[in-house]
């Protein structure tokens, strides 16, 4: 799991979308089918023991946020946040 996710990943139930461009991440949140918010932030991948995380620097007013990466492959990204797994499929 050394490759960085580059491209647009959409969560299966369309609750959010991750758009990765080099070291910049844009996260769009949706409420039903309408956009509910957007975060644009630098990010980096870090490894803690055997677990990879997305470290998002300006996530909210609280500062940095770590999101665990459960798996990553060419067309799918699975993350775990607050003990909930989310499967995102690559759409672009």
C-alpha positions in Angstrom: 0.0 0.0 0.0 2.7 2.5 -1.1 0.8 4.3 -3.8 -1.1 7.5 -3.0 -4.7 7.6 -4.1 -5.0 10.1 -7.0 -8.4 10.8 -8.6 -12.0 11.1 -7.4 -13.5 8.5 -5.1 -17.2 8.4 -4.4 -18.7 6.7 -1.3 -21.2 4.0 -2.2 -24.2 5.7 -0.7 -23.1 9.1 -2.1 -22.6 10.7 1.4 -19.2 12.1 0.4 -16.6 12.3 -2.3 -12.8 12.4 -2.0 -10.9 14.2 -4.7 -7.1 13.7 -4.4 -4.7 15.8 -6.4 -1.0 15.2 -5.4 -0.9 16.5 -1.8 -4.3 18.3 -1.8 -7.6 16.7 -0.9 -11.1 18.1 -1.5 -13.9 16.3 0.5 -17.5 17.1 -0.5 -20.3 16.2 1.8 -23.8 15.5 0.6 -27.2 15.6 2.4 -29.5 13.5 0.3 -28.5 14.5 -3.2 -27.5 18.1 -2.4 -24.0 19.3 -1.6 -23.8 20.1 2.2 -20.2 21.2 2.5 -16.7 21.1 1.2 -13.3 20.9 2.8 -10.1 21.6 0.8 -6.9 20.7 2.7 -3.3 19.5 2.3 -3.0 15.8 3.2 -0.4 13.2 3.5 -0.3 9.4 4.1 1.4 8.3 7.3 2.2 4.8 8.6 1.8 4.0 12.3 3.2 0.5 12.9 1.4 -1.5 10.2 -1.6 0.8 9.7 -1.8 3.6 7.1 -3.7 6.8 7.7 -4.7 9.9 5.8 -3.5 12.9 7.8 -5.8 15.8 6.8 -4.2 19.1 8.0 -7.1 21.6 8.0 -10.1 19.3 8.4 -12.0 21.6 10.7 -11.4 24.2 13.4 -10.0 21.4 15.6 -7.0 21.1 13.2 -5.6 17.8 11.9 -7.7 14.6 11.5 -6.4 11.1 11.0 -8.6 8.7 9.0 -7.5 5.0 8.9 -7.1 3.4 5.5 -8.3 -0.2 5.6 -7.4 -1.0 2.0 -6.5 0.7 -1.2 -6.3 -0.6 -4.7 -6.5 0.7 -8.3 -10.3 1.3 -8.2 -11.3 1.3 -4.6 -10.4 3.0 -1.3 -11.8 1.7 2.0 -11.4 4.0 5.0 -12.5 3.7 8.7 -13.5 6.7 10.6 -15.2 6.7 14.1 -15.4 2.9 13.9 -17.4 3.0 10.7 -16.0 1.6 7.4 -16.7 3.4 4.2 -16.0 2.0 0.7 -15.2 4.6 -2.0 -15.0 3.6 -5.6 -12.8 5.4 -8.1 -15.0 7.4 -10.6 -12.3 9.5 -12.3 
